[in-house]
Amino acid sequence: MTKSTKILLSENEMPRQWYNIQADMPNKPLPPLHPATRKPIGPEDLAAVFPMELIKQEVSTERYIDIPDEVFDLYKTYRPSPIYRAIALEKDLGTKSRIYYKYEGANYSGSHKANTAIAQAYYNMKEGIKRITTETGAGQWGSAMSFACHHFGLELLVFMVRVSFDGKPGRKIMMNSYGAQCVPSPSNMTAAGRKILEADPDSPGSLGIAISEAMEIAVQDPYTKYSLGSVLNHVILHQTIIGEEALRQMEKTDDYPDVVIGCFGGGSNFSGIAFPFLREKLVNGRDIRLMAVEPASCPKLTKGKFMYDFGDSAGMTPLLPMYTLGHNFIPEKIHAGGLRYHGAGVLVSQLLKDGFIEAKAKMQRECFEAGVMFTKNEGILPAPESNYAIAAALDEARKADLEGVSKTILFNLSGHGHMDISAYQKYYEGNLPDHELTDNEVIEALAGLDFPD
Amino acid sequence: MTKSTKILLSENEMPRQWYNIQADMPNKPLPPLHPATRKPIGPEDLAAVFPMELIKQEVSTERYIDIPDEVFDLYKTYRPSPIYRAIALEKDLGTKSRIYYKYEGANYSGSHKANTAIAQAYYNMKEGIKRITTETGAGQWGSAMSFACHHFGLELLVFMVRVSFDGKPGRKIMMNSYGAQCVPSPSNMTAAGRKILEADPDSPGSLGIAISEAMEIAVQDPYTKYSLGSVLNHVILHQTIIGEEALRQMEKTDDYPDVVIGCFGGGSNFSGIAFPFLREKLVNGRDIRLMAVEPASCPKLTKGKFMYDFGDSAGMTPLLPMYTLGHNFIPEKIHAGGLRYHGAGVLVSQLLKDGFIEAKAKMQRECFEAGVMFTKNEGILPAPESNYAIAAALDEARKADLEGVSKTILFNLSGHGHMDISAYQKYYEGNLPDHELTDNEVIEALAGLDFPD
């Protein structure tokens, strides 16, 4: 009956800077390439899509970047976020290890996505942009961006992956409540969407398709820009507030993680908590393991290929050097819609290739089982995405017990599952399918792609 | 674009005692009566239903009651809750007044109900009870109690008002996730439920019916007790942690509320925030208005009669002196399921009668309109119940502006609306009905009740 303990930071202990891991990477990431020339692109090639300040952050090698006051003021309405030690969960598991989690779901948007939404909306507003287009999977990112845009006086158009749009109507209503428009993707609004619909009118959609649609609209108008919720360096930069806080919180415990775990879609929540700890390893030699957890049905980190590929389905983005299953890959309709992305962010991909982080794929049902065990003990109902991190944390604790050792495990609970109740219902009814992408399916997905490694 | 500011308390500033307004009421509440003898009942008459420590709290006239360490430890996992100054909302409204809200929705259960659920589960566990039965309207209370019972090792059976059970399937799944059983009420499990179903197989249910069912099960077994989520003195006692914190938070602002507002079902969230401020008025003479806001479709405070009545539909509770619409009244199926109760708690009723608090009834659509305006500016999506407090807060600000004055307004944002998205959808689609109980309908509802005034 010992309840989990909360580890807080005061507002004046909050980090005032984001951490840019590009400063400390032993091997710098390869440059993005122009799809036609296959030559490295410059900042000007991105100017039709992003505001200049975000492009600068994308390529910056400065170690720390100041958080603007206006962004910090909004951060303060929901940050610092708490870390809990999951004592009840530890007891139920019977483990000798200590399990901590950073909870990013208590803010308005229900997930970590607010951290970059606020920053991106702010920089766009500062450069006179009037309207943003974006994609969303499960809807966490779309919700976060909707409020941020309303707050800074920007319009927003969200392309929501159809399978999530149909399965999670609540997220659309939430975006509408913040004044944003939300349409299912693939849609008839864009050439990219129409092309997919012609081939498959029942396409469930994918994040890759939704990105193509959002970009297609953005490039048509100088006052409209595109915004991405994960993958890119500047997005991951903004999320490092999570890990910077977590470092300071762990310092208050006289404990330090042996392993830091995050679920993995494009990389933003994993990198957000992991990169500040990775800095401590790279710069100060503090030993630690960093683990990204992906669905077995969308296993780009564990089964994909490191090569140049498009970030979107229609091939509108530059070619990015990343672990990928191919930009045309449409993942199974798992409930963790935020993890249904074919590629991994450039920074994570390089760091995985170089052996500084590790990756693991998990099945859907086992992750829900872990999520339900977590809920019963800790009270919070996790987002289906976050269940992947929980399941891996339980694996680590069980493994340590088998080995007769005690570990300190920290994971990122990226969001709540209040809008995902129907997925839990299916789990309880025994109707949650499992799907593991086979090696042959991976080969098939990557067939015909002739991009450089 | 100025964002609302957060007013925090540190953990060591948290109140360690609940406040019992019975100590300071000029007119003490009338005693509960035995329905057969119509004589005041004693603590022993309640022993079949509640554990002794809660019965003692029910009748206590001690001003302060210590919060047990085990309860305080759980409180600390989500308390102190923040107060926000709603600067964005103020700007959108164009008011000169200052609007503050205390947010009780960021905890596991999504509402203030956790504050008493934890306390009630704890005291039952201490007295060796194995199983609890309870009612729930919108499901906030049932969710809160489910986790609290699991935490303290108790079984829980929840009777959920059918209209909410059908309209909000998510809450049942949530209760199941915490290991509780949840059945729609009226049910075939009890004589009280069967009687209602015989008369009307399509009965939407009511809190009064669900209470009868839960009590009927509880009294059959000495190791099973009943637990109520509102109305009673001990429930309201536990909720005063809200107002005690709010007082300390307002002290940090150099500001002090002219009016404190809460939505009103049985009285727990309103009383929780209001009573500590009322103490400051009664004991220290600090001027303040305290306003309870109820649905126009269930207006016991503004149109009901002050008299003895049952707390439940089947007449299993003692007779309580309260404002009531009659224990057989079944309110319209509004989305604020937590406000669909025929009576008002004894303490609030006496204080309203004596002129220390005021009451107001509001229509459903206007409350959702206020809630949507709040969401857009403040980010948080409120529970339909909380929308009644928001609407009244906007009224107060507008009235002050008309009068050319500036007021300080504090309301309790009792919970989030993540499980109520379908109600918001109906609002957006223009399908949200309005209903105001007429004077004639009130007379009809009260007809035939011959209880003493």
Interface residues (C-beta under 8 A of the other chain):
Chain A: M1 T2 K3 S4 T5 K6 L8 S10 E11 E70 D73 L74 K76 T77 Y84 A88 A106 N107 Y108 S109 G110 F147 H150 H151 F152 G153 P169 G170 I173 M174 N176 S177 Y178 G179 V372 T375 K376 E378 G379 I380 L381 H416 H418 M419 I421 Y424 Q425 Y428
Chain B: M1 T2 K3 S4 T5 K6 L8 S10 E11 E70 D73 L74 K76 T77 Y84 A88 A106 N107 Y108 S109 G110 F147 H150 H151 F152 G153 P169 G170 I173 M174 N176 S177 Y178 G179 V372 T375 K376 E378 G379 I380 L381 H416 H418 M419 I421 Y424 Q425 Y428
